[in-house]
Amino acid sequence: MDGFGEALLGTLLLARLPSQSPEVLYFCQEKEEDGLDVLEEDEEESLEPTSPAFLRARGPESLGAPLMSSAEDLNKQALQFFGVPSSSLAKFVLPMSQEMMCNQCAVMELDAGLFETSHRHNYKENHDHLLFVSYPCGFAKLQNRKMDEWPEQLESGSLVQCFNIVHVLDSKLVRRLEQRVRVLGEATEQVSDLLCRHEVNNGYISREVRRLKDVMRIKSQSQASLLEETSTPTSEHPLELLVRELHNNMKVAGSQKILVNGEELYRYHEFKQDAPSLPSAVQGISLSRAREEIESELGPDTDEVVRTLVQHADAALSFSELHLRTGLDMHHLQEAARHLVVLKKAKLVNVFRDDIRVALAPNVDTSRDSLAAQHFRDWRKKHPTPESKDKKSMTTFTEALTLFHKGKQMKEIKNSFSTEEEFKMILGYLVAQGLVVQLGRFCHFLPGRSRRSAEVQVELGALPDTYVWKDGVYNPLTHLKESDFLLLASRSQDTEELRFFVLFVLEIVRPHRRIDSVDFQELLQRLNGETQPGEISSWPAARGLELLAANTDIFVQYSSRC
């Protein structure tokens, strides 16, 4: 899909006047049609009474004018957008001063993360994962207003100080670092810049904002009386039409024409999804939900490789092992994994091998009455193993956490379960919910702790020209100081070992990457790849670890949650 589609949950217009708090002036949630959908009685009762969906369900009389958090509304009830009170949301996405966040693309995220059972708000309308993309415009763009030339003079208290058009997306479907998020911000910037130009020339924004506030005030008074039989007709303000048209256009790609105060703005946008890189052969994959649920969501035209990968996905297996187990082509497996990751149905992990140590994730509520415990109990009832249908033999939430919380190795934890199937189910669930993390092995490079003389006895070759810093700005991720390089050379028996030490410091130690992870294995594979065809590789997997173990004075290893 080139557009955002269902990922775009809504678009809001906000503004702030002098000596007033920022407020929501208009909210567009979906493409409006001639008629309003009527919800069934039980569906209507499940919605929050202050949500826009509830107000739309009540009919035109409750949504005749742009939604706005006026003083009248806030006195009666706090209008909510995406489960957040209107006043709080306005303060969150519209800066309170000209220096903060104004006149630049702003991308903010309110995300429950992988652990979706805590801090949930308005979960029935899928508002646990929100991504806000906007371009707030402040006083710097409006300070040169030509008020003497305006067709209608306004008081200083009616002049807009800053405004913002905010697009709200589902962060489970759109990642904040995607290219199309940046394109969305640029498209909003173009519309905002044109609005600023009209504000400077003729006071367009301030005039229309005042009209919106007047209409909302009249609307609030008519609703409070409850005596009028006829409802206030739906207003069609220029700003309302602009936001609605912008919202609908952002759902698709193509040539777009938007009217801003009668001026046409043409722009062609392509919101193509970023394709993540293919996973490495030494990485693993973990499903984000129960296997049966994901299989039921796959369409009838789903590729058979994707179905096979879902059936065999296991956090304890690498793609190389899945390749041997399924007999499928490695590249096809990697493509299928990328497809599942894009759809948020799985995530790539470092393989949970037998020698890996694990621990509970920090700052997670795992008490008996927590949402996590309740979610686990519900999940176990829906997906019991054949051996655990008897409640007495079923692993409880407390028992599962007890096994994983002491930093034990996976082999020891696996032996504590009655069956391997039970172990795989519990491990997959805890990893998907973000309750269990690996205790990764990291390393410090501390030249000052060296206990040996730095006598170089190997041929350095071209390595100093490539990796030794000589002049310019020193970048510790690409170059070594000469003293550090000579120290590593003194610990090497040949040029291959020296190259390993240099790359290990630059690519593993200083970027804070794990020794027991994909990155370290790929480094060793890269060294193996330099072997000529027909030659026996001089870099078995254990050789790098042996070199580190022989130089523990300068390479200090430690463990940390990751």
Salt bridges, closest charged atoms under 4 A:
GLU23 OE2 - LYS213 NZ 2.44
GLU30 OE2 - ARG56 NE 3.89
GLU32 OE2 - ARG244 NE 3.47
GLU44 OE2 - ARG58 NH1 2.44
GLU109 OE1 - ARG176 NE 3.33
ASP111 OD1 - HIS129 NE2 3.17
GLU125 OE1 - HIS127 NE2 3.92
ASP128 OD2 - ARG120 NE 2.70
GLU152 OE2 - ARG210 NH2 2.28
GLU178 OE2 - ARG175 NE 3.75
GLU178 OE1 - ARG180 NE 2.75
GLU186 OE2 - ARG182 NH1 2.22
ASP193 OD1 - LYS141 NZ 3.16
GLU199 OE2 - ARG145 NH1 2.73
GLU208 OE1 - ARG211 NH1 3.11
ASP214 OD1 - ARG217 NH1 2.99
GLU236 OE1 - ARG244 NH1 3.58
GLU240 OE2 - ARG244 NH2 2.40
GLU263 OE2 - ARG197 NH2 3.03
GLU263 OE1 - HIS198 NE2 2.85
GLU264 OE2 - LYS257 NZ 3.78
GLU270 OE1 - LYS272 NZ 3.47
GLU292 OE1 - HIS383 ND1 3.47
GLU293 OE1 - ARG289 NE 3.61
GLU293 OE2 - HIS383 NE2 3.57
GLU297 OE1 - ARG289 NH2 2.42
GLU297 OE1 - LYS345 NZ 2.57
ASP314 OD2 - LYS424 NZ 3.55
GLU335 OE2 - HIS331 NE2 3.33
GLU335 OE1 - ARG338 NH2 2.83
ASP354 OD1 - LYS414 NZ 3.34
ASP355 OD1 - ARG353 NE 3.50
GLU420 OE2 - LYS424 NZ 3.54
GLU422 OE2 - ARG380 NH2 2.72
ASP465 OD1 - LYS470 NZ 3.27
ASP484 OD2 - ARG510 NH2 3.73
ASP494 OD2 - ARG543 NH2 3.84
GLU496 OE1 - ARG543 NH1 3.78
GLU497 OE2 - ARG543 NH2 3.27
GLU507 OE2 - ARG526 NH2 2.76
ASP516 OD1 - ARG514 NE 3.03
GLU530 OE2 - ARG499 NE 3.07
ASP553 OD2 - ARG491 NH2 2.83
